[in-house]
Amino acid sequence: MSRVQEVRRAMGEGGTALPWHVIRQEANGNRYRVAACATRAEAQKVVESLGARGAEQRYWVERQSA
């Protein structure tokens, strides 16, 4: 799998249903989707991994609306 394909899969672009999104909010209030996952548990692991870095951003999981 190419790097582009990996990024597209991680962002939910490629036909795979990835309804659980990891959202980052920066100190200035800007929000970004940083990952898309198939399960809530998988998304929560991403949140825990990113949060462990000690950055000033907040991370949480949201379900994509249909």
PDB file of N, CA, C and O in Angstrom:
ATOM      1  N   MET A   1       0.857  -1.175   0.000  1.00  0.00           N
ATOM      2  CA  MET A   1       0.000   0.000   0.000  1.00  0.00           C
ATOM      3  C   MET A   1       0.901   1.236   0.000  1.00  0.00           C
ATOM      4  O   MET A   1       1.837   1.328   0.794  1.00  0.00           O
ATOM      5  N   SER A   2       0.618   2.170  -0.882  1.00  0.00           N
ATOM      6  CA  SER A   2       1.417   3.387  -0.953  1.00  0.00           C
ATOM      7  C   SER A   2       1.108   4.306   0.233  1.00  0.00           C
ATOM      8  O   SER A   2       0.099   4.135   0.916  1.00  0.00           O
ATOM      9  N   ARG A   3       1.972   5.260   0.460  1.00  0.00           N
ATOM     10  CA  ARG A   3       1.778   6.227   1.548  1.00  0.00           C
ATOM     11  C   ARG A   3       0.486   7.019   1.332  1.00  0.00           C
ATOM     12  O   ARG A   3      -0.236   7.299   2.289  1.00  0.00           O
ATOM     13  N   VAL A   4       0.199   7.376   0.101  1.00  0.00           N
ATOM     14  CA  VAL A   4      -1.034   8.115  -0.202  1.00  0.00           C
ATOM     15  C   VAL A   4      -2.245   7.269   0.163  1.00  0.00           C
ATOM     16  O   VAL A   4      -3.201   7.777   0.749  1.00  0.00           O
ATOM     17  N   GLN A   5      -2.214   5.990  -0.176  1.00  0.00           N
ATOM     18  CA  GLN A   5      -3.322   5.101   0.163  1.00  0.00           C
ATOM     19  C   GLN A   5      -3.472   4.973   1.675  1.00  0.00           C
ATOM     20  O   GLN A   5      -4.591   4.937   2.187  1.00  0.00           O
ATOM     21  N   GLU A   6      -2.348   4.903   2.393  1.00  0.00           N
ATOM     22  CA  GLU A   6      -2.403   4.813   3.857  1.00  0.00           C
ATOM     23  C   GLU A   6      -3.060   6.052   4.449  1.00  0.00           C
ATOM     24  O   GLU A   6      -3.896   5.949   5.347  1.00  0.00           O
ATOM     25  N   VAL A   7      -2.682   7.216   3.950  1.00  0.00           N
ATOM     26  CA  VAL A   7      -3.255   8.467   4.458  1.00  0.00           C
ATOM     27  C   VAL A   7      -4.743   8.531   4.135  1.00  0.00           C
ATOM     28  O   VAL A   7      -5.548   8.904   4.988  1.00  0.00           O
ATOM     29  N   ARG A   8      -5.112   8.169   2.911  1.00  0.00           N
ATOM     30  CA  ARG A   8      -6.531   8.186   2.543  1.00  0.00           C
ATOM     31  C   ARG A   8      -7.332   7.237   3.410  1.00  0.00           C
ATOM     32  O   ARG A   8      -8.436   7.571   3.839  1.00  0.00           O
ATOM     33  N   ARG A   9      -6.787   6.056   3.674  1.00  0.00           N
ATOM     34  CA  ARG A   9      -7.489   5.100   4.530  1.00  0.00           C
ATOM     35  C   ARG A   9      -7.642   5.677   5.931  1.00  0.00           C
ATOM     36  O   ARG A   9      -8.712   5.573   6.531  1.00  0.00           O
ATOM     37  N   ALA A  10      -6.582   6.282   6.454  1.00  0.00           N
ATOM     38  CA  ALA A  10      -6.632   6.860   7.798  1.00  0.00           C
ATOM     39  C   ALA A  10      -7.652   7.989   7.887  1.00  0.00           C
ATOM     40  O   ALA A  10      -8.247   8.208   8.942  1.00  0.00           O
ATOM     41  N   MET A  11      -7.853   8.700   6.791  1.00  0.00           N
ATOM     42  CA  MET A  11      -8.796   9.810   6.779  1.00  0.00           C
ATOM     43  C   MET A  11     -10.183   9.389   6.311  1.00  0.00           C
ATOM     44  O   MET A  11     -11.079  10.224   6.191  1.00  0.00           O
ATOM     45  N   GLY A  12     -10.363   8.096   6.047  1.00  0.00           N
ATOM     46  CA  GLY A  12     -11.683   7.615   5.673  1.00  0.00           C
ATOM     47  C   GLY A  12     -12.022   7.789   4.209  1.00  0.00           C
ATOM     48  O   GLY A  12     -13.197   7.777   3.844  1.00  0.00           O
ATOM     49  N   GLU A  13     -11.022   7.948   3.363  1.00  0.00           N
ATOM     50  CA  GLU A  13     -11.244   8.113   1.931  1.00  0.00           C
ATOM     51  C   GLU A  13     -10.813   6.832   1.233  1.00  0.00           C
ATOM     52  O   GLU A  13      -9.616   6.551   1.168  1.00  0.00           O
ATOM     53  N   GLY A  14     -11.713   6.075   0.728  1.00  0.00           N
ATOM     54  CA  GLY A  14     -11.331   4.855   0.045  1.00  0.00           C
ATOM     55  C   GLY A  14     -12.433   3.825   0.068  1.00  0.00           C
ATOM     56  O   GLY A  14     -12.201   2.658  -0.248  1.00  0.00           O
ATOM     57  N   GLY A  15     -13.611   4.232   0.432  1.00  0.00           N
ATOM     58  CA  GLY A  15     -14.735   3.331   0.397  1.00  0.00           C
ATOM     59  C   GLY A  15     -14.979   2.551   1.675  1.00  0.00           C
ATOM     60  O   GLY A  15     -16.041   1.946   1.827  1.00  0.00           O
ATOM     61  N   THR A  16     -14.035   2.548   2.592  1.00  0.00           N
ATOM     62  CA  THR A  16     -14.202   1.832   3.845  1.00  0.00           C
ATOM     63  C   THR A  16     -14.995   2.700   4.814  1.00  0.00           C
ATOM     64  O   THR A  16     -14.723   3.892   4.956  1.00  0.00           O
ATOM     65  N   ALA A  17     -15.972   2.100   5.475  1.00  0.00           N
ATOM     66  CA  ALA A  17     -16.773   2.844   6.450  1.00  0.00           C
ATOM     67  C   ALA A  17     -15.960   3.042   7.723  1.00  0.00           C
ATOM     68  O   ALA A  17     -15.660   2.079   8.430  1.00  0.00           O
ATOM     69  N   LEU A  18     -15.610   4.275   8.010  1.00  0.00           N
ATOM     70  CA  LEU A  18     -14.847   4.621   9.208  1.00  0.00           C
ATOM     71  C   LEU A  18     -15.604   5.725   9.944  1.00  0.00           C
ATOM     72  O   LEU A  18     -15.264   6.903   9.829  1.00  0.00           O
ATOM     73  N   PRO A  19     -16.633   5.338  10.700  1.00  0.00           N
ATOM     74  CA  PRO A  19     -17.534   6.332  11.278  1.00  0.00           C
ATOM     75  C   PRO A  19     -17.022   7.038  12.532  1.00  0.00           C
ATOM     76  O   PRO A  19     -17.611   8.036  12.949  1.00  0.00           O
ATOM     77  N   TRP A  20     -15.952   6.552  13.139  1.00  0.00           N
ATOM     78  CA  TRP A  20     -15.453   7.147  14.382  1.00  0.00           C
ATOM     79  C   TRP A  20     -14.276   8.056  14.079  1.00  0.00           C
ATOM     80  O   TRP A  20     -13.245   7.604  13.580  1.00  0.00           O
ATOM     81  N   HIS A  21     -14.432   9.346  14.382  1.00  0.00           N
ATOM     82  CA  HIS A  21     -13.404  10.334  14.083  1.00  0.00           C
ATOM     83  C   HIS A  21     -12.702  10.784  15.357  1.00  0.00           C
ATOM     84  O   HIS A  21     -13.323  10.931  16.410  1.00  0.00           O
ATOM     85  N   VAL A  22     -11.399  10.998  15.240  1.00  0.00           N
ATOM     86  CA  VAL A  22     -10.621  11.603  16.313  1.00  0.00           C
ATOM     87  C   VAL A  22     -10.476  13.071  15.949  1.00  0.00           C
ATOM     88  O   VAL A  22     -10.002  13.412  14.865  1.00  0.00           O
ATOM     89  N   ILE A  23     -10.890  13.930  16.866  1.00  0.00           N
ATOM     90  CA  ILE A  23     -10.886  15.376  16.652  1.00  0.00           C
ATOM     91  C   ILE A  23      -9.831  16.009  17.554  1.00  0.00           C
ATOM     92  O   ILE A  23      -9.703  15.656  18.726  1.00  0.00           O
ATOM     93  N   ARG A  24      -9.075  16.958  16.983  1.00  0.00           N
ATOM     94  CA  ARG A  24      -8.092  17.725  17.765  1.00  0.00           C
ATOM     95  C   ARG A  24      -8.564  19.165  17.820  1.00  0.00           C
ATOM     96  O   ARG A  24      -8.955  19.739  16.804  1.00  0.00           O
ATOM     97  N   GLN A  25      -8.525  19.747  19.016  1.00  0.00           N
ATOM     98  CA  GLN A  25      -8.816  21.174  19.168  1.00  0.00           C
ATOM     99  C   GLN A  25      -7.571  21.840  19.714  1.00  0.00           C
ATOM    100  O   GLN A  25      -7.044  21.447  20.754  1.00  0.00           O
ATOM    101  N   GLU A  26      -7.109  22.851  19.000  1.00  0.00           N
ATOM    102  CA  GLU A  26      -5.923  23.582  19.416  1.00  0.00           C
ATOM    103  C   GLU A  26      -6.301  24.674  20.411  1.00  0.00           C
ATOM    104  O   GLU A  26      -7.480  24.967  20.613  1.00  0.00           O
ATOM    105  N   ALA A  27      -5.303  25.260  21.017  1.00  0.00           N
ATOM    106  CA  ALA A  27      -5.518  26.295  22.026  1.00  0.00           C
ATOM    107  C   ALA A  27      -6.306  27.482  21.473  1.00  0.00           C
ATOM    108  O   ALA A  27      -7.027  28.144  22.220  1.00  0.00           O
ATOM    109  N   ASN A  28      -6.178  27.756  20.180  1.00  0.00           N
ATOM    110  CA  ASN A  28      -6.890  28.893  19.578  1.00  0.00           C
ATOM    111  C   ASN A  28      -8.324  28.553  19.177  1.00  0.00           C
ATOM    112  O   ASN A  28      -9.033  29.400  18.636  1.00  0.00           O
ATOM    113  N   GLY A  29      -8.758  27.303  19.443  1.00  0.00           N
ATOM    114  CA  GLY A  29     -10.127  26.904  19.162  1.00  0.00           C
ATOM    115  C   GLY A  29     -10.344  26.200  17.833  1.00  0.00           C
ATOM    116  O   GLY A  29     -11.423  25.657  17.596  1.00  0.00           O
ATOM    117  N   ASN A  30      -9.339  26.198  16.958  1.00  0.00           N
ATOM    118  CA  ASN A  30      -9.479  25.499  15.679  1.00  0.00           C
ATOM    119  C   ASN A  30      -9.574  23.997  15.908  1.00  0.00           C
ATOM    120  O   ASN A  30      -8.877  23.437  16.754  1.00  0.00           O
ATOM    121  N   ARG A  31     -10.459  23.349  15.133  1.00  0.00           N
ATOM    122  CA  ARG A  31     -10.669  21.905  15.262  1.00  0.00           C
ATOM    123  C   ARG A  31     -10.337  21.217  13.946  1.00  0.00           C
ATOM    124  O   ARG A  31     -10.596  21.746  12.865  1.00  0.00           O
ATOM    125  N   TYR A  32      -9.756  20.019  14.063  1.00  0.00           N
ATOM    126  CA  TYR A  32      -9.359  19.240  12.895  1.00  0.00           C
ATOM    127  C   TYR A  32      -9.657  17.768  13.121  1.00  0.00           C
ATOM    128  O   TYR A  32      -9.522  17.261  14.235  1.00  0.00           O
ATOM    129  N   ARG A  33     -10.063  17.085  12.061  1.00  0.00           N
ATOM    130  CA  ARG A  33     -10.182  15.626  12.124  1.00  0.00           C
ATOM    131  C   ARG A  33      -8.794  15.078  11.842  1.00  0.00           C
ATOM    132  O   ARG A  33      -8.223  15.350  10.786  1.00  0.00           O
ATOM    133  N   VAL A  34      -8.245  14.311  12.771  1.00  0.00           N
ATOM    134  CA  VAL A  34      -6.888  13.798  12.613  1.00  0.00           C
ATOM    135  C   VAL A  34      -6.855  12.307  12.317  1.00  0.00           C
ATOM    136  O   VAL A  34      -5.810  11.783  11.932  1.00  0.00           O
ATOM    137  N   ALA A  35      -7.980  11.609  12.486  1.00  0.00           N
ATOM    138  CA  ALA A  35      -8.041  10.182  12.164  1.00  0.00           C
ATOM    139  C   ALA A  35      -9.492   9.767  12.031  1.00  0.00           C
ATOM    140  O   ALA A  35     -10.393  10.404  12.577  1.00  0.00           O
ATOM    141  N   ALA A  36      -9.699   8.693  11.299  1.00  0.00           N
ATOM    142  CA  ALA A  36     -11.015   8.074  11.177  1.00  0.00           C
ATOM    143  C   ALA A  36     -10.822   6.585  11.395  1.00  0.00           C
ATOM    144  O   ALA A  36      -9.904   5.987  10.833  1.00  0.00           O
ATOM    145  N   CYS A  37     -11.677   5.985  12.205  1.00  0.00           N
ATOM    146  CA  CYS A  37     -11.502   4.591  12.609  1.00  0.00           C
ATOM    147  C   CYS A  37     -12.799   3.811  12.440  1.00  0.00           C
ATOM    148  O   CYS A  37     -13.889   4.381  12.392  1.00  0.00           O
ATOM    149  N   ALA A  38     -12.653   2.502  12.351  1.00  0.00           N
ATOM    150  CA  ALA A  38     -13.810   1.627  12.179  1.00  0.00           C
ATOM    151  C   ALA A  38     -14.580   1.433  13.474  1.00  0.00           C
ATOM    152  O   ALA A  38     -15.797   1.252  13.449  1.00  0.00           O
ATOM    153  N   THR A  39     -13.880   1.467  14.616  1.00  0.00           N
ATOM    154  CA  THR A  39     -14.541   1.236  15.898  1.00  0.00           C
ATOM    155  C   THR A  39     -14.210   2.350  16.875  1.00  0.00           C
ATOM    156  O   THR A  39     -13.196   3.036  16.747  1.00  0.00           O
ATOM    157  N   ARG A  40     -15.089   2.513  17.853  1.00  0.00           N
ATOM    158  CA  ARG A  40     -14.840   3.511  18.899  1.00  0.00           C
ATOM    159  C   ARG A  40     -13.590   3.156  19.695  1.00  0.00           C
ATOM    160  O   ARG A  40     -12.814   4.039  20.061  1.00  0.00           O
ATOM    161  N   ALA A  41     -13.390   1.868  19.963  1.00  0.00           N
ATOM    162  CA  ALA A  41     -12.219   1.425  20.729  1.00  0.00           C
ATOM    163  C   ALA A  41     -10.922   1.789  20.003  1.00  0.00           C
ATOM    164  O   ALA A  41      -9.961   2.244  20.624  1.00  0.00           O
ATOM    165  N   GLU A  42     -10.905   1.588  18.703  1.00  0.00           N
ATOM    166  CA  GLU A  42      -9.724   1.939  17.908  1.00  0.00           C
ATOM    167  C   GLU A  42      -9.467   3.449  17.970  1.00  0.00           C
ATOM    168  O   GLU A  42      -8.326   3.880  18.134  1.00  0.00           O
ATOM    169  N   ALA A  43     -10.521   4.240  17.839  1.00  0.00           N
ATOM    170  CA  ALA A  43     -10.389   5.697  17.902  1.00  0.00           C
ATOM    171  C   ALA A  43      -9.911   6.144  19.280  1.00  0.00           C
ATOM    172  O   ALA A  43      -9.099   7.062  19.390  1.00  0.00           O
ATOM    173  N   GLN A  44     -10.411   5.498  20.325  1.00  0.00           N
ATOM    174  CA  GLN A  44     -10.002   5.853  21.684  1.00  0.00           C
ATOM    175  C   GLN A  44      -8.519   5.566  21.902  1.00  0.00           C
ATOM    176  O   GLN A  44      -7.847   6.311  22.615  1.00  0.00           O
ATOM    177  N   LYS A  45      -8.003   4.504  21.304  1.00  0.00           N
ATOM    178  CA  LYS A  45      -6.568   4.204  21.405  1.00  0.00           C
ATOM    179  C   LYS A  45      -5.741   5.305  20.755  1.00  0.00           C
ATOM    180  O   LYS A  45      -4.677   5.668  21.257  1.00  0.00           O
ATOM    181  N   VAL A  46      -6.235   5.839  19.631  1.00  0.00           N
ATOM    182  CA  VAL A  46      -5.547   6.945  18.968  1.00  0.00           C
ATOM    183  C   VAL A  46      -5.537   8.166  19.883  1.00  0.00           C
ATOM    184  O   VAL A  46      -4.511   8.832  20.020  1.00  0.00           O
ATOM    185  N   VAL A  47      -6.675   8.461  20.509  1.00  0.00           N
ATOM    186  CA  VAL A  47      -6.771   9.595  21.437  1.00  0.00           C
ATOM    187  C   VAL A  47      -5.768   9.433  22.576  1.00  0.00           C
ATOM    188  O   VAL A  47      -5.052  10.375  22.917  1.00  0.00           O
ATOM    189  N   GLU A  48      -5.718   8.250  23.155  1.00  0.00           N
ATOM    190  CA  GLU A  48      -4.805   8.002  24.270  1.00  0.00           C
ATOM    191  C   GLU A  48      -3.350   8.152  23.839  1.00  0.00           C
ATOM    192  O   GLU A  48      -2.532   8.695  24.583  1.00  0.00           O
ATOM    193  N   SER A  49      -3.031   7.678  22.654  1.00  0.00           N
ATOM    194  CA  SER A  49      -1.669   7.787  22.137  1.00  0.00           C
ATOM    195  C   SER A  49      -1.279   9.248  21.914  1.00  0.00           C
ATOM    196  O   SER A  49      -0.191   9.670  22.305  1.00  0.00           O
ATOM    197  N   LEU A  50      -2.162  10.009  21.290  1.00  0.00           N
ATOM    198  CA  LEU A  50      -1.878  11.418  21.030  1.00  0.00           C
ATOM    199  C   LEU A  50      -1.851  12.228  22.320  1.00  0.00           C
ATOM    200  O   LEU A  50      -1.007  13.109  22.480  1.00  0.00           O
ATOM    201  N   GLY A  51      -2.761  11.940  23.235  1.00  0.00           N
ATOM    202  CA  GLY A  51      -2.825  12.661  24.502  1.00  0.00           C
ATOM    203  C   GLY A  51      -1.614  12.424  25.380  1.00  0.00           C
ATOM    204  O   GLY A  51      -1.254  13.279  26.189  1.00  0.00           O
ATOM    205  N   ALA A  52      -0.981  11.266  25.230  1.00  0.00           N
ATOM    206  CA  ALA A  52       0.185  10.925  26.045  1.00  0.00           C
ATOM    207  C   ALA A  52       1.409  11.750  25.673  1.00  0.00           C
ATOM    208  O   ALA A  52       2.402  11.745  26.401  1.00  0.00           O
ATOM    209  N   ARG A  53       1.352  12.445  24.573  1.00  0.00           N
ATOM    210  CA  ARG A  53       2.492  13.246  24.121  1.00  0.00           C
ATOM    211  C   ARG A  53       2.640  14.546  24.896  1.00  0.00           C
ATOM    212  O   ARG A  53       3.658  15.228  24.771  1.00  0.00           O
ATOM    213  N   GLY A  54       1.641  14.896  25.691  1.00  0.00           N
ATOM    214  CA  GLY A  54       1.731  16.083  26.523  1.00  0.00           C
ATOM    215  C   GLY A  54       1.537  17.398  25.778  1.00  0.00           C
ATOM    216  O   GLY A  54       1.916  18.456  26.280  1.00  0.00           O
ATOM    217  N   ALA A  55       0.961  17.342  24.605  1.00  0.00           N
ATOM    218  CA  ALA A  55       0.737  18.564  23.831  1.00  0.00           C
ATOM    219  C   ALA A  55      -0.405  19.373  24.442  1.00  0.00           C
ATOM    220  O   ALA A  55      -1.153  18.877  25.283  1.00  0.00           O
ATOM    221  N   GLU A  56      -0.525  20.616  24.008  1.00  0.00           N
ATOM    222  CA  GLU A  56      -1.571  21.485  24.537  1.00  0.00           C
ATOM    223  C   GLU A  56      -2.910  21.300  23.834  1.00  0.00           C
ATOM    224  O   GLU A  56      -3.894  21.932  24.217  1.00  0.00           O
ATOM    225  N   GLN A  57      -2.966  20.451  22.822  1.00  0.00           N
ATOM    226  CA  GLN A  57      -4.217  20.212  22.124  1.00  0.00           C
ATOM    227  C   GLN A  57      -5.082  19.228  22.908  1.00  0.00           C
ATOM    228  O   GLN A  57      -4.582  18.425  23.695  1.00  0.00           O
ATOM    229  N   ARG A  58      -6.385  19.312  22.674  1.00  0.00           N
ATOM    230  CA  ARG A  58      -7.341  18.348  23.232  1.00  0.00           C
ATOM    231  C   ARG A  58      -7.737  17.396  22.126  1.00  0.00           C
ATOM    232  O   ARG A  58      -7.841  17.791  20.965  1.00  0.00           O
ATOM    233  N   TYR A  59      -7.959  16.136  22.485  1.00  0.00           N
ATOM    234  CA  TYR A  59      -8.389  15.124  21.527  1.00  0.00           C
ATOM    235  C   TYR A  59      -9.614  14.423  22.078  1.00  0.00           C
ATOM    236  O   TYR A  59      -9.715  14.194  23.283  1.00  0.00           O
ATOM    237  N   TRP A  60     -10.567  14.073  21.181  1.00  0.00           N
ATOM    238  CA  TRP A  60     -11.720  13.287  21.584  1.00  0.00           C
ATOM    239  C   TRP A  60     -12.269  12.537  20.381  1.00  0.00           C
ATOM    240  O   TRP A  60     -11.849  12.750  19.243  1.00  0.00           O
ATOM    241  N   VAL A  61     -13.226  11.648  20.667  1.00  0.00           N
ATOM    242  CA  VAL A  61     -13.836  10.806  19.642  1.00  0.00           C
ATOM    243  C   VAL A  61     -15.250  11.304  19.363  1.00  0.00           C
ATOM    244  O   VAL A  61     -16.007  11.605  20.286  1.00  0.00           O
ATOM    245  N   GLU A  62     -15.594  11.388  18.081  1.00  0.00           N
ATOM    246  CA  GLU A  62     -16.959  11.721  17.659  1.00  0.00           C
ATOM    247  C   GLU A  62     -17.405  10.709  16.619  1.00  0.00           C
ATOM    248  O   GLU A  62     -16.597  10.233  15.821  1.00  0.00           O
ATOM    249  N   ARG A  63     -18.681  10.381  16.626  1.00  0.00           N
ATOM    250  CA  ARG A  63     -19.232   9.516  15.583  1.00  0.00           C
ATOM    251  C   ARG A  63     -19.724  10.391  14.437  1.00  0.00           C
ATOM    252  O   ARG A  63     -20.434  11.374  14.649  1.00  0.00           O
ATOM    253  N   GLN A  64     -19.342  10.024  13.233  1.00  0.00           N
ATOM    254  CA  GLN A  64     -19.778  10.750  12.044  1.00  0.00           C
ATOM    255  C   GLN A  64     -21.274  10.561  11.872  1.00  0.00           C
ATOM    256  O   GLN A  64     -21.783   9.444  11.972  1.00  0.00           O
ATOM    257  N   SER A  65     -21.968  11.643  11.617  1.00  0.00           N
ATOM    258  CA  SER A  65     -23.412  11.534  11.379  1.00  0.00           C
ATOM    259  C   SER A  65     -23.652  10.987   9.982  1.00  0.00           C
ATOM    260  O   SER A  65     -22.875  11.225   9.058  1.00  0.00           O
ATOM    261  N   ALA A  66     -24.740  10.252   9.853  1.00  0.00           N
ATOM    262  CA  ALA A  66     -25.045   9.613   8.562  1.00  0.00           C
ATOM    263  C   ALA A  66     -25.519  10.603   7.541  1.00  0.00           C
ATOM    264  O   ALA A  66     -25.816  10.226   6.407  1.00  0.00           O
TER     265      ALA A  66
END
